[in-house]
Amino acid sequence: MKAVFLDRDGVLTRERPDYVKTPNELEILPGIGPPLRALRERGFRLVIVTNQSVVGRGLATHEDLGRIHEKLQSELKRMGCCVDAIYYCPHVPDEGCSCRKPQPGLLLKAAKDLGIDVNESWMIGDKEIDLEAAKRAGCRGVRVETNQGDLQQAVSTIIHKEEKTGNGEST
């Protein structure tokens, strides 16, 4: 089973300098529905892996984050998409956990939980730490510009490379 791991803030939703703390602050970036559906049609599982230090900083609770992610999933469903799971790291950067990107913990946990082959998988992120986490987990990475809504370009890159290597069949 192959997957595309997706960062949340800056890739699927608007990254805010003051963090997303409530569902009302969550803003879905335009145009993410078609590329996510295209990945699904090609047999990819979709898994969000996101650093959410908003919890560790005391700005939101795990319950608040749950409501934010419920809104995200509801919006994705409205667009005809869904994700298989959302994994997040609640820790602040200096806690030294194994789940905060660039550490690969979130990707590896998702792979184990969902039966994903990381060697056949991809990560789409907007920061170098996302690509580093992908590399450490053993998958390939594609970077998009923060908040630019260029998910389609990243997905086109993945599909092109999959077709070129013969891994484009649906499963």
N, C-alpha and C positions, 0 to 999 in steps of 0.2 A: 504494500500500500504506500503510495506516495502522497506528499502533502505540500502545500505552500503555507509556510508560517508567515504571518502578517503582523507587523508592528501596528499599534492602534493610532496613537497620536502623531499627526503629521502625514500618515499614510491613508488611513480610512476616515479619520476625524481630524478636525482642526486642532492643532497643538496651541495651547494658550500659555503665555508666560506665567500666569497665576494658577495653572493647573485646572483640570476639569474636576470640579468638586460636587456637582449636582447633575441630575439628568438634564435640567434646563440649560446647562452650560455646554452640553455635548452638541457639537455641530458636525454633521456628516459632510464629508467633502463631496462635491458634485462628480457624477460620472463613475462612481465605483461599482454600480450594479452590473453593467455589461461585462467588465473584465472579470469580476468574481464569478459570474455565471459561465463565462468562457472556460475558466479553470475547472469548474465543476464538470462541465461537459467533456473535458479531457481526462476525467478520472482522478483529479486531485481532491484530497480532503483539504479543508481550510481551517486553520487554527491560528487564533490571535495569541501572540505572546508579547506582553507589554510590561514595562517597568512602571509601577504606580506608587512612587514614594509619597504621593498625596496621603496615603494611609499612614506610613511611618512618620510623616511630618505632623500628624494629628489634624490635618485639614479635612479629612473625610474618613469615614469608618468602612469596614469591610461591607457592611450593609448598604452604605451609600454607593460603593463601587458596584455592588450587585444590582442596584437600581439603574445605575448608569449603563451597565452591560445589558440589562433587560431592555432598555430603550434602544441601544445599539442593535440588538438582535431583532427587535420589533421593526426598526427602520429597514434593516437588511431584508427581512421577510417581506415587507411592503414592496421592496425592489425585486422580489423574486429570487432572493439569495438566502443562504444560511451559512453559518460557520459550525464546525463540528464541536469546537470547544474554545474557551477563553482561559488562558493561563496568565497570571500576573504575579509580579514580585512586589510586595508591599514595603520593602525595606528602603531605607535611605542609602545613598551611595557609600558611606563610610562604614556600614555594618559588616561588610566582608562576607555576604551570603553567597551561596552557589547559584542562586536563581536570578540575580540581577544581571541583565545583559551589560557587559560583553561575556559574562559567564554563560555557558551553554545549558544550565540547569533546566530552564523552562522548556526548551526545545526537546531535551532528552527525556524529561518527564512526560511531555505530551506524546513523544514517539513511543515510549514504553506503554503508556496508558491506552493509546489508540492503535497500536500495532503498525506504526509508520516506519518505513525504511528511510532513515535520514540521508543515506547515500543517493536516493532517488528523489530527494526533496529539495525545496528552494525556500529562501527567506526573502521577503520584501520589506525593506526598512528605509528610513530616511536619515539614519546616522551611521557613522562608522562602527559604533558598538553593536548595531544590528548585524552588520556584515561579519564582524569578528565573532559574534555568538554563532552565526551560521557556520563559519569556518571551523570553530572549535567543536561544534556538534557533528561536523562531517557532511554538511550540505552546502549547496551553492547559494550565493546571495546576489540580489539586485537592489541597487539603491535608487530611490526617487527623491526629488526635491521636497523638502518639508512644506506641507500645506498647499502644494501646487496642483493636486488632483491629477497627477500623471501616472496613475495606477495602470491605465491602459498601455502605456509605453512599456512598463515593466513586465506586464503580462505578455505582451507581444514578444518581448525578448525571450521569456521563458518558453513560450510556445514554439518560437522559431528554433531555439536550441534543442528542444525536445524532438522536434520533427527532424532536425539535422542529425541527431544521434539515434533516431529510430525508437525513441521512448514515448512517442506521442499517442500511442494507442490508449483508448479508454479501458478502464478496469471495472 
